[in-house]
Structure formats: structure tokens, C-alpha cells
Amino acid sequence: MAEHFQLNQIKTSKKWFSSPNSELPIYDENGEMKSILEVYDFRDMIEDYLIELEIRNYSQNTIRTYRSVIKNFYEFLQKEEDLYDELRFLRSFKKYIQHLKRDKNVSQNYIYLVTVVSKKFLEFNRLYFLYEVKAPKRTKSLPKSLNEDEVQNLINAFDYELEEDNSSRGNVKLRNKLILTLLYSSGLRVSELVSLIIEDFDFKDRTIRIRGKGEKDRLVLFDNNAKELIEEYLIVKDTDSDYLFTNKDNNPITTRYIQLMIKDYAKEAKINKNVTPHILRHSFATHLLKNGVDIRAIQQLLGHASLSTTQIYTSVDMETLKFVYDKARM
């Protein structure tokens, strides 16, 4: 899944007596019980919730993920025939979780995401059908990273085309090389990279001002190699857009394009791993830690609110750990 969703920003009341759904089931004029989906307009509720997320400055990646989670659950509920009260709603939710596990074979972390997002969506609309549901524990697998040689091979994968092509195609390769360089050398999230504007850069101090999660600004660094690439790229950049990276239509480049581009570069570099923008960010943190940078400095560069998050992202690879261990035992 996408990395680090903002799951705890919207606070909701836990007072059951304030819930408007205490009179369920609701009956129609013929004395028939009405479905909860008839009583409450879930389409409007979803739209209102997504608007609230945007107002609270959730990232676009997070909003897209929440939208997908909620709408998939809503589509499942539309197939339920006896959705009349809280207990039946709770049963339908459990059936949905069972469906995800059995039929979709989703991960435990996705079950966690569905549970938390569904609860927060309902509670935002003062519906406490899932109040007693506990989110399952998440699995904590160590994120993968590339070694230094793999990173360099990835970044330089199409250098031979850069040397041979001075056309717009060559400029695209230069742009892509700069994208890879900044993802690694500055540890940027891909959502942060696509939002970069030229004014964000201070070439004297080699810093970039980043507007991260929760509208919190931070400064990240870029090295001299990245600086030279940026200056070279700005010379050939054939648009007056404020955005550093644009596509052929002069619009900001998309995260999807970068994801696919990286896969092409990994294939060209003969890297047999599932390389993603986030793996470059993790590699950045891992290599800094490996070279003795204090973990709190890495936390600041990555923009993590919690040090525990940084500790997960900066797991030292086993070969490095063996080397340090053997050296200490000699």
C-alpha cells in the first residue's frame, strides 16, 4: 500500500447518546423496514468526508486511498439485502472483511486500513455502527532497499542515450535522471517531488523547502551532483511552468509516470527487485545510517513526526550488521 496514511487526524465523539442512528430500524409507510442505505445518503456522506480530508490537508495519495477503501465497502453493502440496523450492519462489515481475506487474499495491513478508514468515515458522519470493532494488528516487515552500486546503476541506466541524443528525447532522459537523483539524494516522497517548484530551491545552501504531511515545512539537502544536474536541466527546460518537472502538456508530472519510469530504469540496469520511488527514499535513509549519520538527523530529513517511524525505515542490512559485529569481536 501507499506509505504512512494519516489515520488519526480526524477526531470523533465517542458518545453513543449523540448518535442519530439510535432509532433504527426505520419503517416506511407500509410498515416495511428500510435499508440503512435508504435511510442515509452514503454518496453524499462519502463526498462530504473526502472534502473534509482535503480541507485538513491530507495528501492526494491518502485521499485517493481513502476514496477507494470507502467506495469498495459501499459497493459491497449495496449487495446486502437485510441492512436494517446496527447489528446487521456490523455483520455485513464482518462478511466484507471475510470476503477480502478469502476471495481477494489481501494483506493484514490492508485489513487494518479498511477497518480504520471505515470506522473514521462512519464516525465522521456520527454513525457508530463499528464503534466496538478493534483494528487488527499490522505486520511490520522491514522495507527493502538498494545497495549503493544498484542505486548508481539505476540512476545512470540510460546515460549512453544522454551522450548520444541532444534532442527533446535526450532532455527527457536528463529530466528522469534528475528525478531519480533527487528521490535518492534528498530522500523525497514521490508526492513531494511532483509538487516541487523552482522557487523551492536554494542553490547557495543546497537546500529544498518541502511542504510535507500536515502542512509542515522542512528543509532537505541535495548534493553537488544533484545541483549540477538541476542547473543543466534548467537550461534545456522548454517551459515557463513554475513546476520543476512537467510532462509534454506542460502539466506537473504524475506519480504514476515516475513509478513506471523507475521500473523501466530498473529493467535497463538489470536490477531484479521491485524498485519503487519509496525504495529510493528508504535506501537514502539506510545508507545515511550505515555511514554514521545520527538517526535524529535522518528523522528530520525524512520529515517523520515520530522517531519510531524512522527506526523502521532505517534498518541496516544484514551484511553491514555482520561486518560491524565481526569488527567489534576482533
N, C-alpha and C positions, 0 to 999 in steps of 0.2 A: 504494500500500500504506500500511498504517498507518505512522506515523512512527517511526524510530530504534529498531530492535529490539535487545535485549541479546543479542548473538550470541557474546560472548567470556567470559561469566562462569563457565561450567562447564568446568573443566579436565579433560582426559583423558590417560591414559598413551599414549605412542607406542611402547611396547614390543611388538613383534609377538609375542614369545615368550609374552606373558601372555594372548594371545587364546585363548578357549576354542573357537574355530572352526577350529583348525589341523588337525582330523581329518576335515574334510569331503572328499568326500561321506559321508553316513551311510546304511547299508543296513538294510532291515527284515529280518524273519525269513525272507522269501522271496528275499532277495538283491537286492531292487529298491532303487534309490536313492530316498531320501526327500527331499522338497522342504524347503528351508530353513524354510519356513513351518510345516512339521510338526515340525521339529527344535526351533525356538524359538517360544515363545508370544508373538507380536508384540502381541497385545491387552494382555497383562499388561505387556509391556515399555513400551508406549505410556503406559499408566496410571501406571506407576512413574515414567516420565520427567516427565510432567505434574505429578505430585505433587512431584517434586524441584524443578521450576521454581517452584511455589508456595511451597515451603519457603524457597527462595532469594530470595523477594520479587520475582519478576518481575511486571510489571504484568498485569492481567487481559486487556488488549488483546493483549499479547505472547503470553500463554498460549493465547488463542483462535486467534491466527495460527499458532502452532507446531502446535497440535492439528490445524488444517485442513491444513497442509502435510504433516504426517506421515501422517494418515489417508488423504489423497488418494493419496499414494505407496503406502501399504499396499494400498489398493483396486486399484491398477494391478498390483502384484505378485501379487495373488490370481488374476489372469488369465494369468500366465506359467506355462507348462507344464514347463519344464526348469530350475527354480531349485534346482540341486543343490549348487553350490559357489560359491566366491568369484568366480571368473571369470564364471560365468553370472549371478550377482547384479550384478556390475559392468556386464555387457552389458545387463541389464534396466534398470538405472538410466539408462544412456545412451539406451536406447529411450524411457524415460519423458521425459527431457529433450527428445528429438526430438519426441515426442508433444505436449508443452507448446508447443513452438515452432511446429510445423506445424499442429496441429489446434486448439490453444487460443489461439494468437497472443499469448502472454503477453510481458511486457516482459523486457528483460535483467536488470533489478533483481529481478524475481520469480524468474528462473532462479538468480540469486545466492542469494536467500533459500532456495529449495528445496535447493540444493546444501549450503549451510552448515548448515541445520537438520537435513537428513537425515544428514549426517556426524556431527553432535554427538549426535543421538539414538542412532545406532548405537554410537558410541564410548562413550557413557554406559553402554550395555549390553555393553561390551567386545567389540563386533563391529567389525572393521576392514576391512570389505568395500570401503569407499570411501576408504581412507586415502590412496591416491595421487591421488585426484581433486582438481583445483585449482578453486577457486571462480572463476567468470568475473568480469571487471571490471564494476563498476557504472557506469551512466551518471550523470553529475552535472548534471542540469538544474536551472536556477535556479527556486526556488519562486516562485509568483505571489503578488501582494499587491494590496490595495485602496488607492486613494489616500484622503486624509483625508475628502474630500467623500463618497466612496462608503461609508466606514465610518459616518459620521454618518447618511447616508440609510438605511443598513441598520438601525442601532440605533433610529432614530426612525420606522421604516416604519409602525407601527401606532399612533402617538401619538394620532391622531384618535379611535381606539376607546377609548384610556385616558381621554380627556377626556369622552367621552360615556357611559361604562359604569362604574358603581360596583359592579357585581355580581361574582360569582366569575370570570366571563369577563374582566372588567377586571383582576382580580387576577392571572390567568394572563398577561395581556399585560404587566403590571408585572414579574412574575417573569421572563418571557422577555427583556424589555428589560434587566433586571439581568444576566441570563446573558450576553447579547451584550456588555454594558458591561464585565463582568469579564474575559471572554475577550480583549477588546482592551486595556483599560486596565491589566491586570495580566499579560498575556501567558501565561495559564494554558494548560496542556494540557487537553483536554476530560476526560480521565480524572481529572485533579486537581480540576477544577471539580465533577464529580458527587460527589466524596468530601468536599467542604467541610462542616465542621460549624461551628456558630455560635461555638464557643469558639476557633476558629482566628483570629478577627478581633480586632485591637487597634484600636479606633476612635480612641484618642488619638493613636497614632503612624501611623495609616492603613497598617497592615501586615497581612498574612495569612501565617500559618505553613503552609507546604506540605510535605507528605511526598511527595517526588518519587521518581524511579527509584533503585533500590538503597537504599531506606530512608534517603535523605539529606534532611534537613530544610533548607529555605531560607526566607527571608522575601521576599515580594513586596509591592509597594506598590499602593495604589488611590487615585484622586484624589478630590477633594471631591464631584464629580458622582456618582461611584460610591457614596461614603459616604451622600449624601442618598437615593439610590435604595435602598440597603440598609436604612436606617432607616425609610423609607416602607414597604418590603416587609415588614419585621419586624412592623409594626403590623397589617397585614392578613393575615399568615401564619396560617392557621387550623389549625395542627397543632403539637403539642409535640415533634415529632421533633428530634433533635439535628442532623440534616442540614439544611443551608440550603435545598436545593432538593429537593422531593418531588413525587410525582405524586398523582393523586386517591385512590390506595390507600394513601397515606402511606408509600410506599417511595421510596428515593432515585431521582431522575430518571435515565434511562438516556442513554448517549452516543448511541444511535440516535435517540432523540427529539430531541436537540439538533441532530443532523445534518439531520434532516428539517425541523425548525423553521427552521433557518437558510436552507434552500432556499426556504421559503415567504416569509420576510422578504426575501430577495434578489429574488424574483419581484415582490413588492409594491413594492420600491424600484427596480425596473426596472434591476437590475444584471445585465448579460449576461455573467457569468462564473460558473464553477463554484465557488461560495462554500462553504467548509467551515470547521469550527472552527479547523483548523490555519492556514488563510489569515489568520484574525484574529490568531493568535499571530505569524505572520510579519510581518503589517502592523505590529503593535506594535513589533517589533524594527527593521523598516525605517524607520519614522517616527522612532524614537529616534535612530538613526544619522544620519538625514537632518538632524535638529535638533542635531547636535553632541555627543550623549552618547557617552562613551568606550565602545569595544567590549567592554572587560573588565567594565564595569558592566553592559552588556547581557547578557554571558555569565552573570553572577551572577544577574540577574533571571530569565533563562530556565532556569537550572539545568543548564547544559551543563558536562560534565566537561572537554571539550576546546574550546579557542578556535577550532580549525579548523571545528568544527560551527557555531559562532556566525557565523563569517565567511560560511558558505554561506547561512545563514538571513537575513543582513542585507545582501543585495545591494541596492545603491542603484539605483533605476530610472533608465533612460537619460535621461529628461528632466531629472532632477536633476543627473546627471553632466554633461550638456551645459551646464546653467546654470553650474555650478561651473567648468567648463573655460573657457567664454566669459568669465566674470568674471575669471579669472586671466590671460587673454590680453589683456585690455584695457589 
